[in-house]
């Protein structure tokens, strides 16, 4: 479908992979703005290179390989510079990815409950104290991952945050299984 320039197929892929691509790009980027530019550049790479995709790996592996290559190239080129886009006002920044899938809500044209939950979540979470402790713990984990060297951040982000298999991580990052195990250890 992408080779036929099917826009709906492209939109579907962006919706499916955008969040994961952004999380991995943040491993390389100093800010969300730079990470978003890296992801956008990766999508351009997909559009420009889809004719050369041979299918020897999964599309997902190919896509993330493009992202890693673009991110590494960008990191080398920019060093520690801050892009102009990172200096913008946070209040004018566009919305991020939705926290909840939009299809979990009733449509805006619903006669009685427009934009309300179609079916409420099974659990709204624990007590406020539990939620605070959970958030604090996640913040500690995120800071610990951010403090790791880049190669270890890559492997941990793909394996433990995104849930990829060892083989997929090796293919995308171009590392051996032994090297991956060493990085995880």
N, C-alpha and C positions, 0 to 999 in steps of 0.2 A: 504494500500500500504506500509506503514512503517513496519507493522508486517511481510510483505513478503520481507522486506529489499530492497524495490524499491528505488534505488539511485536517480532517477529522481524526485520522490515524495519528498524525503528529500531535494534536491536542491531547489525545488519549495518552500518548507516551509521556508528554510533559506532565500531565496530572499524576501519572503513576510514579515517575522517577524524580520529579523536581526536588522534593524534600530530601531524599537520600543523597542526591547529587550535591545539594547545598550543604548538608552535614559533612560530607567528605571534603568539599572545597574549603570549608572552614578550617580544616586541618592545615591547609597551606596558606590561607589568607589571614591577614592581620585584622580584618574587619568583615562584617557582614556584607558591606557594599562591594568589597573586592571579591568576596566569595560569589556573590550574585553575578558579577561580571565574568568570572571564570566559568560559571555554569552556563551563562548565555553564550559564551565563546564555544563551550563544548557542544551546545545545541546547534550552533552554526556549523561546527565541524561535522556533525551528523548529517545535516542537510547537504553540505558540500561533498561529503564522502560516501553517501549511501550507495552510490553506483559501484563503489569499490569494496563494499562489504561482501565478503565471500561466504559467510555463514560457517566458518570453521570453528567459531565460538558462538555462544549465545549472543543475542542482541544486547542484553544487559551487560555482559562482560565487555563487549566492544564499546558500548557507550561509556562505561566507567573507565575503560582504558583511555579513551579520548579525553575524558575529564582529567585524569591523573597526568597525562602528557601535557595538556594545556596548563594545568595548575603548576606543574614543575617548571615549565618554560617561563611562565609569568613570574614565579617566585625568583628565579634566577635573574630575569630581566629587571625586575623592579627593586629587588633587594629590600630595603626598608622604607621605601617612599610611600606616602599616603596619597591615594587618588583623590581628585577633587570631589568626586561623588560621595566620598566618606565624610566630607565636611558639611554636608547638608543638614538642615534642621530635622530632628527626629519627628517633629510634629507634621512635617510635610511628606514624610516617607510613606510609600505605598504599603498596602497590607501585605503581610506575610502569607504563608500557606495556612489554610484553615486548620484550626485545632480539631474540629470535628467534621467528618464528611458531610457536604451539603445535602446529600440525599437522605440524611437522617432527619431532615426537617420537612414540614409541610410546605407546599409552594405558596408564593405570595398571593395567588388567586384562590386559596382555600376559602370557602364561604364563611366558616365560623372561626377558624384558628390559623390565620395566615402567619407563616414563618415560625410556628411553634414546633416543638418536638413531634415527630411522627410517632415515635415510641420512646418514652424517656429511657435514659440509660438504666441498666439494671441496678447499679450502685452509684450513688453520687459521691462516694468517697467516705473516708473515716471522719473522725472529729477534726476540728480545726487544728488541734495540737498535733495529731497524726499527720495531717497534710503539711504542716510547717516542718516537722521533723523529716518527712519524706523529701520535701523540696531542699532542705538544708543538706541532706545526704547526697541528693543528686548534684547539687552545686559543688560539693566536695569532690565527688567523682569526676565531674566535668573539669574542674580545675586541675585535678591530678592528671587526667588525660592530656590536657593542654600543656602541662609542664614536661611531658615526655619528649624525647627527640622525635623528629618528623617521621622516621621510618616506623617507630613503634606506634605513634599516633595513627598512622595509616592502617596498620594491621589491626589494632584494637578497635578503631572506628568501624572498619568493615566487618570484622569477626564478631565483636561483642555488642556493638551498637546496632549495626545493620543486620546481623545474623547470617552473614555469608558463610559458605563452606570454605574449608582450607584451600581446596582446588581453585575455587573462583577467585579468592584473594591472591593466590600465587599467579594466576593468569593475568589479572588486572595490574598488579604491581610489578610483575616480572621478577619475582623472587622464587627461590627454590623452597620446597617444603621444609627442609632443614633450617634455612634462614628464617622462615616464618615462625617456626617453633622457637628458635633462639630469641627472636624479637618479642614473642609472647611471654617467654620465660622471664 
